[in-house]
Structure formats: C-alpha cells, structure tokens
Amino acid sequence: KIHKTTQKIISIKLRPVESQSKPQSIMGIILLDSTSSSLTVSWTEIPNAKRYILQYRQPSSDTFETLSAKLTSTQARKRNLQDDEGNGFFFRVGAITTSNEGQGDNEQSVKEWLEHAEPFHLLSKDSEK
C-alpha cells in the first residue's frame, strides 16, 4: 500500500511590535560578575561612542560617583566595594559621542544614560567559599 503525503505551504507575514521602550540595540547595563567586594558590569555598545562615563551609587544616595570618564570598552569592574546595609549598587553609563565630544568629558555632555532597574548585589563572604 502506498500513502501519498500532502504538503501545504503556509505564508506568514511578520510585522514589528509597536514598543515605547528603547531600541533593542541599547538594552542597558547588566551584571557580569559579583564577588564579596567587586561588581563587573557590561553594556551594549552605543553608536558613535568615542568613550564612556561610568558612575555608581548606593540606593540610599541620590548622587552618582564617577568611576571613570575615559572608558573605551563596554565592560568595567568596580573593586573595593563595601555594602554594610546590603542594599546593593546602581550603575549608569553615558557615551561621549562624535556629536557631543567637544562639550567636555563630564556628565553634562551626556544626552542619555543607560541604567538598570534593580540594584546589583555583592556576594556574601560565605558564598565565595
């Protein structure tokens, strides 16, 4: 007995989903590594960036402290952190681009900051053993 198989061709049209969020290429900052005293963060490359300004703060503070204003890579580690309250740290990164380069290397020249929603936490000393 011979069975015939039939094939159907299905045509699917895809369209982009409307979104109010940032473009997919700029996702924000992610945590790559955590120890009891350091955090390593990374971010998606920003188009036309010559260098980056990376800042951090604890949730109890409204003021960011500059970690570096001359980063050329999209990854950095902050060492010697102490989080006595256990609340973690927030980071933000801004790009010095070809369009704002002549305005200086300070945070006033950054048009948009990449951030993250939840604080990044250090590992407890016990969890590193």
C-alpha positions as CSV (number, residue, x, y, z in Angstrom):
1,K,0.0,0.0,0.0
2,I,1.4,3.4,-1.0
3,H,0.4,6.5,1.0
4,K,0.6,9.9,-0.6
5,T,1.7,12.8,1.6
6,T,0.4,16.2,1.0
7,Q,2.2,19.4,1.8
8,K,0.7,22.7,2.4
9,I,2.6,26.0,2.0
10,I,1.7,28.4,4.7
11,S,2.6,32.1,4.3
12,I,3.2,34.1,7.4
13,K,3.7,37.8,7.4
14,L,5.5,39.3,10.3
15,R,5.3,42.9,11.4
16,P,7.2,44.6,14.2
17,V,5.6,45.0,17.5
18,E,4.9,48.6,18.5
19,S,7.0,49.5,21.5
20,Q,7.6,52.5,23.7
21,S,10.8,51.1,25.0
22,K,14.4,51.9,23.9
23,P,15.6,50.2,20.7
24,Q,16.7,46.7,21.2
25,S,20.4,47.5,20.4
26,I,20.5,49.6,23.6
27,M,19.5,47.3,26.4
28,G,21.0,48.9,29.5
29,I,23.6,47.6,32.0
30,I,23.9,44.0,33.0
31,L,25.8,42.4,35.9
32,L,28.6,40.0,34.6
33,D,30.3,39.1,37.9
34,S,29.9,39.6,41.6
35,T,32.3,38.9,44.5
36,S,32.2,39.9,48.1
37,S,33.9,43.2,47.2
38,S,33.6,43.9,43.5
39,L,31.0,44.1,40.7
40,T,31.7,43.7,37.0
41,V,29.2,45.3,34.7
42,S,28.7,45.4,30.9
43,W,26.5,47.4,28.5
44,T,25.7,47.3,24.8
45,E,27.9,49.5,22.6
46,I,26.4,52.9,22.0
47,P,26.5,54.0,18.3
48,N,29.2,56.7,17.6
49,A,30.6,56.4,21.2
50,K,34.2,57.6,21.5
51,R,34.3,56.7,25.2
52,Y,32.0,56.2,28.2
53,I,31.4,57.7,31.6
54,L,30.6,55.1,34.2
55,Q,29.1,56.1,37.5
56,Y,27.7,54.2,40.5
57,R,25.7,54.9,43.7
58,Q,24.0,53.1,46.6
59,P,20.2,53.1,46.7
60,S,20.3,55.3,49.8
61,S,22.1,58.1,47.8
62,D,20.8,60.3,45.0
63,T,24.3,61.3,44.0
64,F,26.3,59.2,41.5
65,E,30.1,59.0,41.9
66,T,32.2,58.7,38.7
67,L,34.1,55.5,38.4
68,S,35.7,56.5,35.1
69,A,35.1,59.1,32.4
70,K,37.5,57.6,29.8
71,L,36.4,54.1,29.3
72,T,36.7,52.8,25.7
73,S,35.4,49.3,26.3
74,T,31.8,48.2,27.3
75,Q,32.8,46.4,30.5
76,A,34.2,47.6,33.8
77,R,34.8,46.3,37.3
78,K,34.4,48.3,40.5
79,R,36.6,46.9,43.2
80,N,36.8,47.6,47.0
81,L,33.1,47.9,47.4
82,Q,31.5,47.8,50.9
83,D,27.8,47.3,51.3
84,D,27.2,47.3,55.0
85,E,23.5,47.8,54.6
86,G,23.1,45.0,51.9
87,N,21.2,47.3,49.5
88,G,23.5,46.9,46.5
89,F,24.6,49.4,43.9
90,F,23.2,51.2,40.9
91,F,25.3,51.9,37.9
92,R,24.8,54.2,34.9
93,V,26.8,54.8,31.8
94,G,26.7,57.6,29.3
95,A,28.5,58.0,26.0
96,I,30.8,60.7,24.8
97,T,29.9,60.6,21.1
98,T,31.2,62.2,18.0
99,S,28.3,64.8,18.3
100,N,29.0,65.8,21.9
101,E,32.8,65.2,22.1
102,G,33.7,68.9,22.1
103,Q,31.5,69.6,25.1
104,G,33.9,68.0,27.6
105,D,34.2,64.7,29.4
106,N,31.7,65.4,32.1
107,E,28.2,64.3,32.8
108,Q,26.7,67.5,31.4
109,S,27.8,66.4,27.9
110,V,25.9,63.1,28.1
111,K,22.4,63.2,26.5
112,E,21.1,59.9,27.7
113,W,22.2,57.5,30.4
114,L,21.9,53.7,30.3
115,E,20.7,52.4,33.6
116,H,19.2,49.3,35.3
117,A,16.1,48.8,37.3
118,E,17.2,46.7,40.3
119,P,20.4,47.2,42.4
120,F,23.3,44.8,41.8
121,H,24.4,43.0,44.9
122,L,27.8,41.8,46.2
123,L,28.1,38.1,47.1
124,S,28.3,37.4,50.8
125,K,31.7,36.4,52.1
126,D,30.2,33.0,53.0
127,S,29.0,32.3,49.4
128,E,32.5,32.7,48.0
129,K,33.9,29.7,50.0
